[in-house]
Amino acid sequence: MGTTVAQTAVRILIVAGVRRVYSVVGESFLELLDALRRERAVTPVSARHDSGAAFMAEAEGKLTGHPAVLLASRGPSAAGAVLGVQTAYQDQTPMVALLETPPLGPVIPGEVPASDLTGMFEPISKWCARADEPDEVPHLLAEGLARCRERRPGPVVLGVPSDAWGVPYDSAKPAATLRPPVCGTLGRSAEAVAALVDEARYPVVIVGGRAQSAREELIAVADELSLPVYNAFRRQDAFPENHERYAGHLGLGIPARQLDALERADLVLALGTQLDEVTTQGYRYPTAQQTLVLVGTGLEEQSRRGLTFRVDSEVEPFLRELRSLASPRTRRASAANAAVHTFMTPPDTSRESRVHPADVVRVLRKLAPEDTIVTSDAGNFAQFMHRYWCFTQPRSQLGPSSAVMGYAVPAAVAAKLAEPRRTVVAMVGDAGTLMTGQELETAVRYRAPVMVVVFQNGLHGALAVHQARTHGRLSGVTVPIVDFASWARGLGAAGYTVDDRDQLEPIVASALVRQRPCVLDVRTDPDVVTPDVRLSTLLGAARPGA
């Protein structure tokens, strides 16, 4: 007797190394859920909302480099998954999303037809396809699992008819294997770049998430060639931030002196990274006078003024060749390079009467294990984490390069499921917590003891800063204080409220040893909106001209 489409699909997932399938359970893939129940190698994870499930799938792919699968039902379910799929597309994260499409059989009279939203994902997916017959599903799934990881990684989206999963499938099982990688003309490219490095007076490196596998080779190259290394936005785990060659994080609101090495550079090597708006500081760098070398596979064409070289290669083999060809340098680190580490030291807050956001990061960094995985949302609070955490271990940061909110909590759940032996801390603002924070219950249900640290100041901080600078007054940016500790306990987690700076360290220490999910509701000073700016100062400076 032959197997069904669903059973065949599960076997394909196992061969491809997929470990988890995330979804909000829907009737359109009941046969697939039943087939998953029979196999322990792939675990179905039932989330509380489709956006949470999508962020979980994206986070696992970003952390491990291997795709997770997202299941979405008709119309609203698929629409709810858009943010996670778009995040995967922008951040080059492997993912496979399976969407319900209308059934192949006849429509029951009077029944509202299912919406096929597959086409909506075409602009935000690497590959988008629909199965018109049940026996196409396994073949498309195998193809999608290969495509999502090769060249430029990203999400693939497959439309599957709701009545296709239970259909018998007797064909030979397709293999879900990667095609051989394409490395391009690496030898000649590496020789050309080595010559550029030898000739440059001030070469610098910008490294991104796709260089994770080349970390040790990157450290060796930075040491031998005396290269200052910048981490791209929210890719601070690409190069250790306590290394003497670390030049800074190209994020939001960074100190101006962190840009000294990049400002004076005549050659910029961009390794496994996207030169997005934040990383380039508003497309300010590389300047037209700086030669740019882009290294990676599946590079997109970029128009810029200035000399640009593209090397179509994975980062690790390129660096290995560069290291063998370029001449070693003995130049000592520049003053600008060495001074950057002083910005990572939290300020003296002993005179503060309220909890300072920098204290939260300082205490967490002091007490949490070195290899803690940190997930984060967008928001001004994140600037404190970016500056003061000091990422030293690989694959320890999960954050979207876009301004999407609601990422941190579901990403933390996925990270703990994928890496159960590591401590996982989600850093999130009060607004983002109420977007997808209900996934804390998912953590409780799957016994994933994550720590969620809510920076609660009752304010939309980023908008408050814009309003203060532009108008000298605030409008519509305050939000009421929420009792997140009670909320957490209602979801089955532990809950702590921190409104006194002296409480911070003992509560963090207690929470870290709890073997259950927990929330720290930290009431931070709303006046401290960024590491360098106080809201009262902005409002005071604006009043004379208001």
C-alpha positions as CSV (number, residue, x, y, z in Angstrom):
1,M,0.0,0.0,0.0
2,G,1.4,3.4,-1.0
3,T,2.0,6.3,1.4
4,T,0.2,9.6,1.3
5,V,1.4,13.0,0.1
6,A,1.7,14.1,3.8
7,Q,3.8,11.0,4.8
8,T,6.1,11.5,1.8
9,A,6.5,15.1,2.7
10,V,7.5,14.3,6.3
11,R,10.1,11.9,5.1
12,I,11.5,14.6,2.8
13,L,11.7,17.0,5.7
14,I,13.6,14.4,7.8
15,V,16.2,13.8,5.0
16,A,16.6,17.6,4.6
17,G,17.4,18.0,8.3
18,V,14.3,20.0,9.2
19,R,13.7,19.7,13.0
20,R,10.6,21.8,13.6
21,V,7.4,22.8,11.9
22,Y,5.7,25.9,13.2
23,S,2.0,26.8,12.8
24,V,-1.3,27.7,14.3
25,V,-3.1,24.5,13.9
26,G,-5.5,24.6,11.0
27,E,-7.9,22.1,9.3
28,S,-6.2,22.5,6.0
29,F,-3.2,20.4,6.9
30,L,-4.7,17.8,9.4
31,E,-3.2,14.9,7.5
32,L,0.3,16.5,7.6
33,L,0.0,17.0,11.4
34,D,-1.0,13.4,11.8
35,A,2.0,12.3,9.7
36,L,4.2,14.4,11.9
37,R,2.9,12.8,15.0
38,R,4.2,9.5,13.8
39,E,7.8,10.8,13.4
40,R,9.9,12.0,16.3
41,A,12.6,13.5,14.1
42,V,10.4,16.5,13.2
43,T,8.5,18.3,16.0
44,P,5.3,20.3,15.2
45,V,5.1,23.5,17.3
46,S,1.7,25.1,17.8
47,A,2.0,28.8,18.3
48,R,-0.7,31.3,19.5
49,H,-0.7,33.5,16.4
50,D,0.5,33.1,12.8
51,S,2.9,36.1,13.1
52,G,4.5,34.4,16.1
53,A,4.8,31.1,14.3
54,A,6.5,32.9,11.3
55,F,9.0,34.7,13.5
56,M,9.8,31.4,15.2
57,A,10.5,29.7,11.9
58,E,12.7,32.6,10.8
59,A,14.6,32.7,14.1
60,E,15.5,29.1,13.9
61,G,16.7,29.4,10.4
62,K,18.8,32.4,11.3
63,L,20.3,30.8,14.4
64,T,21.1,27.3,12.9
65,G,21.5,28.0,9.2
66,H,19.0,25.2,8.5
67,P,15.4,25.9,7.5
68,A,12.4,25.4,9.6
69,V,8.9,25.0,8.1
70,L,6.0,27.3,8.5
71,L,2.4,26.2,7.9
72,A,-0.4,28.7,7.2
73,S,-4.0,28.2,6.5
74,R,-6.3,30.2,4.2
75,G,-6.6,34.0,4.0
76,P,-6.1,35.5,7.5
77,S,-3.6,32.9,8.6
78,A,-1.4,33.4,5.6
79,A,-1.7,37.2,5.9
80,G,-0.6,36.9,9.5
81,A,2.6,35.2,8.4
82,V,3.7,38.0,6.1
83,L,6.0,39.8,8.6
84,G,8.0,36.7,9.4
85,V,8.4,35.8,5.7
86,Q,9.4,39.4,4.9
87,T,12.0,39.3,7.7
88,A,13.4,36.1,6.3
89,Y,13.6,37.6,2.8
90,Q,15.3,40.8,4.0
91,D,17.7,39.0,6.3
92,Q,18.5,36.1,3.9
93,T,17.2,33.4,6.2
94,P,16.3,29.9,4.9
95,M,12.7,29.1,5.4
96,V,9.9,27.0,3.8
97,A,6.4,28.3,4.1
98,L,3.5,26.0,3.0
99,L,0.3,27.9,2.4
100,E,-3.2,26.5,1.9
101,T,-4.7,27.0,-1.5
102,P,-8.3,26.2,-2.6
103,P,-9.1,22.4,-2.8
104,L,-8.8,20.5,-6.0
105,G,-12.2,18.9,-5.5
106,P,-15.5,20.5,-6.3
107,V,-16.6,23.4,-4.1
108,I,-19.6,22.7,-1.9
109,P,-22.5,24.9,-2.9
110,G,-22.9,27.9,-0.6
111,E,-19.4,27.5,0.9
112,V,-17.1,30.6,0.8
113,P,-14.2,29.8,-1.4
114,A,-10.7,29.8,0.2
115,S,-8.5,32.7,-0.6
116,D,-5.3,31.9,-2.4
117,L,-2.7,34.4,-1.1
118,T,0.3,32.7,-2.6
119,G,0.9,35.5,-5.1
120,M,1.0,38.0,-2.3
121,F,4.3,36.5,-1.2
122,E,6.1,36.7,-4.6
123,P,7.8,40.0,-3.9
124,I,9.1,38.8,-0.5
125,S,10.2,35.3,-1.2
126,K,13.1,33.8,-3.1
127,W,10.8,31.4,-4.9
128,C,7.0,31.0,-5.0
129,A,5.2,28.1,-6.5
130,R,1.8,26.4,-6.5
131,A,0.9,22.7,-6.7
132,D,-1.8,22.0,-9.2
133,E,-1.9,18.3,-8.5
134,P,-1.2,16.3,-5.3
135,D,1.8,14.4,-6.8
136,E,3.5,17.8,-7.4
137,V,3.7,18.6,-3.7
138,P,6.6,16.3,-2.8
139,H,8.6,17.4,-5.8
140,L,8.0,21.1,-5.1
141,L,8.8,20.6,-1.4
142,A,12.2,19.0,-2.2
143,E,12.9,21.8,-4.7
144,G,12.0,24.4,-2.1
145,L,14.2,22.9,0.5
146,A,17.2,23.1,-1.9
147,R,16.4,26.6,-3.2
148,C,16.0,28.2,0.3
149,R,19.6,27.5,1.2
150,E,21.6,27.8,-2.0
151,R,23.2,31.0,-3.3
152,R,21.4,33.9,-1.6
153,P,19.4,32.1,1.2
154,G,15.8,33.1,1.7
155,P,12.2,32.0,2.2
156,V,10.4,29.8,-0.4
157,V,6.6,29.8,-0.4
158,L,4.6,26.9,-1.7
159,G,0.9,26.8,-2.2
160,V,-0.7,23.4,-1.4
161,P,-4.3,22.5,-2.0
162,S,-6.1,21.8,1.2
163,D,-7.2,18.3,0.1
164,A,-3.9,17.2,-1.3
165,W,-2.2,16.0,1.8
166,G,-4.3,12.8,2.3
167,V,-4.0,11.7,-1.4
168,P,-2.0,8.4,-1.9
169,Y,1.5,9.0,-3.4
170,D,3.2,6.0,-5.0
171,S,6.0,7.7,-7.0
172,A,9.6,7.5,-6.1
173,K,10.5,9.8,-3.2
174,P,12.3,12.9,-4.5
175,A,15.6,13.7,-2.8
176,A,15.9,17.0,-0.9
177,T,19.5,17.7,-1.4
178,L,21.4,20.9,-2.2
179,R,22.9,21.4,-5.6
180,P,26.7,21.9,-5.7
181,P,27.7,25.4,-4.6
182,V,28.9,27.8,-7.2
183,C,32.1,29.5,-6.1
184,G,32.9,31.6,-9.2
185,T,36.4,32.4,-10.3
186,L,37.7,32.6,-6.8
187,G,41.4,32.3,-7.5
188,R,41.7,35.3,-9.8
189,S,39.3,37.3,-7.7
190,A,41.2,36.6,-4.5
191,E,44.5,37.7,-6.2
192,A,42.9,41.0,-7.3
193,V,41.5,41.7,-3.9
194,A,44.8,40.8,-2.2
195,A,46.5,43.3,-4.4
196,L,44.0,45.9,-3.4
197,V,44.6,45.2,0.3
198,D,48.3,45.4,-0.2
199,E,48.0,48.8,-1.9
200,A,45.5,50.2,0.5
201,R,46.6,52.5,3.3
202,Y,43.5,52.1,5.5
203,P,41.5,49.0,4.6
204,V,38.5,48.1,6.8
205,V,36.0,45.2,6.9
206,I,32.2,45.2,7.3
207,V,31.0,41.7,8.2
208,G,27.5,40.3,8.2
209,G,25.5,37.3,9.2
210,R,26.4,35.2,6.2
211,A,30.0,35.2,7.4
212,Q,29.1,33.2,10.5
213,S,30.7,30.0,9.3
214,A,33.9,32.0,8.4
215,R,34.4,33.4,11.9
216,E,37.7,31.8,12.8
217,E,39.2,32.5,9.4
218,L,38.0,36.1,9.7
219,I,39.7,36.5,13.0
220,A,43.0,35.2,11.6
221,V,42.8,37.5,8.6
222,A,42.0,40.5,10.7
223,D,45.0,39.7,12.9
224,E,47.5,39.0,10.2
225,L,46.5,41.9,7.9
226,S,45.7,44.4,10.7
227,L,42.2,45.0,9.4
228,P,39.7,46.9,11.6
229,V,36.4,45.0,11.5
230,Y,32.9,46.4,11.8
231,N,29.8,44.3,12.5
232,A,26.8,45.1,10.4
233,F,23.5,46.2,11.9
234,R,22.3,43.5,14.4
235,R,25.0,41.1,13.3
236,Q,27.2,41.7,16.3
237,D,28.0,38.0,16.8
238,A,29.8,37.9,13.4
239,F,33.1,39.2,14.9
240,P,33.9,39.2,18.6
241,E,33.4,42.6,20.1
242,N,36.1,42.1,22.7
243,H,38.8,41.6,20.0
244,E,41.4,44.2,19.5
245,R,40.6,44.5,15.8
246,Y,36.9,45.2,16.5
247,A,36.0,48.7,15.2
248,G,32.4,49.0,16.2
249,H,28.8,48.1,15.5
250,L,27.2,50.0,12.5
251,G,23.9,50.5,14.2
252,L,21.5,53.2,15.2
253,G,22.6,56.1,17.4
254,I,26.2,55.0,17.6
255,P,28.9,57.4,18.9
256,A,30.5,59.5,16.1
257,R,34.0,58.3,16.9
258,Q,33.1,54.8,16.1
259,L,33.0,55.8,12.5
260,D,36.6,57.2,12.5
261,A,38.1,54.0,11.0
262,L,35.4,53.8,8.3
263,E,35.7,57.5,7.6
264,R,39.4,57.4,6.8
265,A,39.2,54.1,4.9
266,D,40.3,53.9,1.3
267,L,39.2,50.2,0.8
268,V,36.0,48.6,2.3
269,L,35.6,44.8,2.3
270,A,31.9,43.9,2.8
271,L,31.8,40.2,3.7
272,G,28.6,38.3,3.7
273,T,26.5,41.4,4.5
274,Q,23.9,43.6,3.0
275,L,24.8,47.2,2.9
276,D,21.4,48.4,4.1
277,E,20.4,51.8,5.3
278,V,21.4,51.4,8.9
279,T,24.7,49.6,8.2
280,T,25.7,52.3,5.7
281,Q,24.6,55.1,8.2
282,G,22.0,56.4,5.8
283,Y,23.9,55.3,2.7
284,R,26.8,57.5,3.7
285,Y,29.4,54.7,3.4
286,P,31.2,53.5,1.4
287,T,31.9,57.0,-0.1
288,A,32.5,57.5,-3.8
289,Q,36.2,57.8,-3.0
290,Q,36.4,54.4,-1.3
291,T,36.9,51.2,-3.3
292,L,34.3,48.6,-2.3
293,V,34.7,44.8,-2.5
294,L,31.5,42.8,-2.0
295,V,32.0,39.1,-1.2
296,G,29.1,36.6,-1.1
297,T,26.9,34.4,-3.3
298,G,23.9,35.6,-5.1
299,L,24.9,39.3,-4.8
300,E,22.4,41.8,-5.9
301,E,23.4,44.6,-8.3
302,Q,23.9,47.9,-6.5
303,S,24.5,51.2,-8.2
304,R,26.9,53.5,-6.4
305,R,29.5,56.0,-7.3
306,G,32.9,54.7,-6.9
307,L,34.9,51.6,-7.8
308,T,33.2,48.3,-6.9
309,F,34.4,44.7,-7.2
310,R,32.0,41.7,-6.7
311,V,33.4,38.3,-5.7
312,D,30.9,35.5,-6.2
313,S,32.0,33.2,-3.4
314,E,31.2,32.0,0.1
315,V,33.1,34.1,2.6
316,E,35.3,31.3,4.2
317,P,37.1,30.0,1.0
318,F,37.6,33.6,-0.1
319,L,39.2,34.6,3.2
320,R,41.4,31.5,3.1
321,E,42.7,32.5,-0.3
322,L,43.1,36.1,0.7
323,R,45.1,35.1,3.8
324,S,47.5,33.1,1.6
325,L,48.0,35.8,-1.0
326,A,48.0,39.2,0.9
327,S,51.1,40.5,2.6
328,P,51.0,40.4,6.4
329,R,50.9,43.8,8.1
330,T,52.5,44.7,11.4
331,R,50.8,48.1,11.7
332,R,49.5,48.7,15.3
333,A,45.8,49.3,15.9
334,S,44.9,53.0,15.3
335,A,43.8,55.2,18.2
336,A,40.3,55.3,16.7
337,N,40.1,51.5,16.7
338,A,41.3,51.1,20.3
339,A,39.1,53.9,21.7
340,V,35.9,52.2,20.4
341,H,35.9,49.8,23.3
342,T,35.4,52.6,25.8
343,F,32.0,53.3,24.4
344,M,30.9,49.8,25.4
345,T,31.4,50.5,29.1
346,P,28.1,51.4,30.8
347,P,28.0,54.8,32.4
348,D,28.1,55.5,36.1
349,T,24.4,55.5,37.2
350,S,25.0,55.5,40.9
351,R,23.3,58.9,41.3
352,E,20.2,57.8,39.3
353,S,17.0,57.4,41.4
354,R,15.2,55.3,38.8
355,V,16.3,52.2,36.8
356,H,18.6,53.2,34.0
357,P,18.3,51.0,30.9
358,A,22.1,50.6,30.8
359,D,22.0,49.0,34.2
360,V,19.6,46.4,32.9
361,V,22.1,45.3,30.2
362,R,25.1,45.6,32.6
363,V,23.5,43.3,35.2
364,L,22.3,40.8,32.6
365,R,25.7,40.7,30.9
366,K,27.4,40.2,34.3
367,L,25.2,37.3,35.4
368,A,24.2,35.5,32.2
369,P,26.5,32.9,30.6
370,E,28.9,34.0,28.0
371,D,27.1,32.2,25.2
372,T,23.6,33.5,26.0
373,I,21.4,34.0,23.0
374,V,19.9,37.5,22.9
375,T,16.8,38.2,20.9
376,S,15.5,41.8,20.4
377,D,12.8,44.0,18.9
378,A,13.0,47.3,17.3
379,G,12.8,50.3,19.6
380,N,15.0,52.8,21.4
381,F,15.6,50.4,24.3
382,A,17.6,48.2,21.9
383,Q,20.3,50.8,21.5
384,F,21.4,50.0,25.1
385,M,21.7,46.4,24.3
386,H,23.6,47.0,21.1
387,R,26.1,49.2,22.8
388,Y,26.7,47.5,26.2
389,W,26.1,43.8,25.8
390,C,29.5,43.0,24.1
391,F,28.8,40.0,21.9
392,T,31.8,37.6,22.0
393,Q,30.3,34.2,21.0
394,P,29.1,33.0,17.6
395,R,25.3,32.7,16.9
396,S,24.3,34.6,20.0
397,Q,22.2,37.5,18.5
398,L,18.8,37.3,16.8
399,G,17.3,40.5,15.6
400,P,15.6,41.7,12.4
401,S,17.5,44.2,10.3
402,S,14.2,45.8,9.6
403,A,12.2,47.9,12.1
404,V,9.7,45.1,12.6
405,M,8.3,44.8,16.2
406,G,7.1,41.7,18.0
407,Y,10.1,39.6,17.0
408,A,11.9,39.1,20.3
409,V,9.5,36.8,22.2
410,P,8.7,34.3,19.5
411,A,12.3,34.3,18.4
412,A,13.4,33.5,21.9
413,V,11.0,30.5,22.1
414,A,12.4,29.1,18.8
415,A,16.0,29.7,20.0
416,K,15.4,27.8,23.2
417,L,13.8,24.9,21.4
418,A,16.7,24.8,18.9
419,E,19.4,25.3,21.6
420,P,17.9,23.9,24.9
421,R,21.2,24.0,26.8
422,R,21.9,27.7,26.2
423,T,20.4,30.6,28.1
424,V,18.0,32.7,26.0
425,V,17.1,36.3,26.9
426,A,14.5,38.3,24.9
427,M,14.9,42.1,25.2
428,V,11.7,43.9,24.2
429,G,9.9,47.2,24.8
430,D,6.4,47.4,26.4
431,A,4.8,48.0,23.0
432,G,6.4,45.0,21.3
433,T,5.6,42.8,24.2
434,L,1.9,43.3,23.6
435,M,2.2,42.5,19.9
436,T,3.4,38.9,20.2
437,G,4.0,38.4,23.9
438,Q,1.3,35.7,24.1
439,E,3.9,33.3,22.7
440,L,5.2,33.2,26.3
441,E,2.4,30.6,26.7
442,T,3.9,28.6,23.9
443,A,7.2,28.6,25.9
444,V,5.3,27.4,28.9
445,R,3.6,24.6,27.0
446,Y,6.8,23.4,25.4
447,R,8.9,23.8,28.6
448,A,11.2,26.3,27.0
449,P,12.5,28.4,29.9
450,V,13.2,31.7,28.3
451,M,13.7,35.0,30.1
452,V,11.8,38.0,28.7
453,V,13.1,41.4,29.8
454,V,10.5,44.1,29.2
455,F,11.9,47.6,29.1
456,Q,8.8,49.5,30.2
457,N,8.9,53.3,30.3
458,G,5.3,54.1,29.3
459,L,6.5,55.8,26.1
460,H,7.0,55.2,22.4
461,G,10.6,56.3,22.8
462,A,11.7,56.6,19.2
463,L,8.6,58.7,18.2
464,A,9.0,60.8,21.4
465,V,12.6,61.7,20.3
466,H,11.4,62.7,16.8
467,Q,8.6,64.8,18.2
468,A,10.8,66.5,20.8
469,R,13.4,67.4,18.2
470,T,10.9,68.5,15.5
471,H,8.1,70.2,17.5
472,G,9.4,70.6,21.1
473,R,6.4,68.8,22.5
474,L,4.9,65.3,22.7
475,S,1.6,64.0,21.3
476,G,0.1,60.6,21.4
477,V,3.3,58.8,22.4
478,T,2.6,57.9,26.0
479,V,1.1,54.5,26.9
480,P,-0.2,53.3,30.2
481,I,1.9,51.1,32.5
482,V,1.0,47.4,32.3
483,D,1.5,44.9,35.1
484,F,3.5,42.4,33.0
485,A,4.5,40.3,36.0
486,S,0.9,39.5,36.7
487,W,0.3,39.0,33.0
488,A,3.2,36.5,32.9
489,R,1.8,34.6,35.8
490,G,-1.5,34.4,34.1
491,L,0.1,32.6,31.2
492,G,1.9,30.1,33.5
493,A,5.3,31.8,33.6
494,A,7.1,33.4,36.5
495,G,6.8,37.2,36.8
496,Y,8.9,39.8,38.5
497,T,8.5,43.6,38.8
498,V,11.6,45.7,39.0
499,D,11.1,49.4,39.9
500,D,14.1,50.0,42.1
501,R,17.7,49.8,40.8
502,D,18.7,47.9,44.0
503,Q,16.3,45.1,43.1
504,L,17.7,44.5,39.7
505,E,20.7,42.2,40.4
506,P,19.1,39.9,42.9
507,I,16.0,39.5,40.7
508,V,18.0,38.8,37.6
509,A,20.1,36.2,39.5
510,S,16.9,34.5,40.7
511,A,15.3,34.5,37.3
512,L,18.3,33.0,35.6
513,V,18.2,29.8,37.7
514,R,14.5,29.3,37.3
515,Q,13.7,26.3,35.1
516,R,10.6,27.9,33.7
517,P,9.8,30.9,31.4
518,C,9.9,34.2,33.2
519,V,9.2,37.9,32.6
520,L,11.1,40.8,34.2
521,D,8.9,43.9,34.1
522,V,11.6,46.5,34.4
523,R,10.2,50.1,35.0
524,T,12.9,52.2,33.4
525,D,13.4,55.9,33.5
526,P,11.3,57.4,30.6
527,D,13.7,60.4,30.5
528,V,16.6,58.2,29.4
529,V,15.6,57.5,25.8
530,T,19.0,56.6,24.2
531,P,22.5,56.1,25.6
532,D,23.3,59.7,24.7
533,V,20.0,61.6,24.9
534,R,17.6,62.6,27.7
535,L,14.1,63.6,26.6
536,S,14.0,66.5,29.0
537,T,17.1,68.0,27.4
538,L,15.5,67.8,23.9
539,L,12.3,69.4,25.1
540,G,14.2,72.1,27.0
541,A,16.4,72.9,24.0
542,A,13.4,73.2,21.8
543,R,11.3,75.5,24.0
544,P,13.0,78.8,23.2
545,G,12.2,78.5,19.5
546,A,8.9,76.8,19.9
